[in-house]
Amino acid sequence: MKLESNYIKQGKTTAIIAYITFIGTIIAYFMNSEKRNQFASFHIRQAIGIWVLFFLMYTLISPFHSSSLNSFFSIFKIVLILFGLFSAIREEQEMLPIFGPLFQKWFAFIK
């Protein structure tokens, strides 16, 4: 989904920062708290969803399975982060595969 170019450019840096570690997501959230850029908010919701999903996977599922499953989780997390990051860089609001629509719904309070 494409938004107005100038509006996207204003939120692009914040959107990119959101995908750079969990701390980056928190920083992006506070950077966006005053301006409330829709493009940045979209990517912040996606990034928070990634971090919450994988925190739950690592704490609830990983202890009971092999290291190969942990490796799969790590690779899947990296793929989702890169997908979101490149979407932000390309100035697009492309939802993450499988979980993207859920993240937008669950974290709708982030405006």
N, C-alpha and C positions, 0 to 999 in steps of 0.2 A: 504494500500500500504506500503510495507516494503522497507526501504532504507538501505544502508550499515550501519552496527551496530555502528562503531566508529563515523561516521558522525552524526548519531542520538544522540549518547551520548553527543556530543559536543553542540548540540542545545536543549537537553532535559530540562535543568533547565530553559532556556529562555522560552521554550514552556509552561512549567508549570506555570511560573510566569504570563504569558499572560492571564490566566484565573482567576487570583486572583485579583479581583476588576478592575475597569477601570484604576486606577492609575497603577496597575500591568501591564496592557496592554501597557500603555505608556512607562513604565520602560523597558519592554521586547522589545519594538520597538527600543529604543535607545541602549539597550544591543546588539541587532542584527545588528545595522546599520554599524558596521565595519566588522564583521565576515561574515555577510550575509549567514547564515546557512539556507538551504532550508527547513529543518524540522521545525525550529523555525518560519520561515516566514509563512509557511502553517498555523501553530497554531495561530500566531499573526493575520493573516487575518480572521480566524474563530472567534477569540475573539473580534476583532473590530466589526465584523459583528453583533455579539450578542449584544454588547453595543449600537451600532447605532440603530439596530432594536427595542430594548426595550425602548430606549430613545424616538424614534418616536411613539411607541405604547402608552407609558405613557403620552406624551404631546399632541398627536393628537386624540387619541381614548378614553383614560381613562376618561377625564373630562366629557364626555357625557354618560357614562355608570355607572353601579352599582359597588359596591365594590367587588362583586363576580367576575366580569370580571377582576378587578385589581388583585384579588387573583389568578385567572387563569394565568394572565400574569406573575406574580411572580413565580408561580410554574413552568411554561413553561421555564422561564429564568433559573431557578435553574437546571432544567433537562438538558437544553442545555449546561450550564456551566459544569456540572458534566460529561456529555458525552464527551465534548472536553477535560476536565482535565484528565479523565481516559484514553482517547485515547493517550494523551501526555505521561502519566505515563507508559502506556504499549508500548510506543515507536512506535505508529502507526499513520499514516496519514489518519484517517477515517473522512470523511466529516460529518458535522452535518446533521441530518435529515431535509428535505425540503429545508432549506436555504443554506446549505454548498456550493453547486456548485455556487450559486449566489454570496456568499461572496468571493469565490476565483476569480470570474470574476470581480466583482466590485472593489475589493481591490488589483488587480493584480499589481499595482504600488509599492506595498510593496514587496521588493525582499530580 
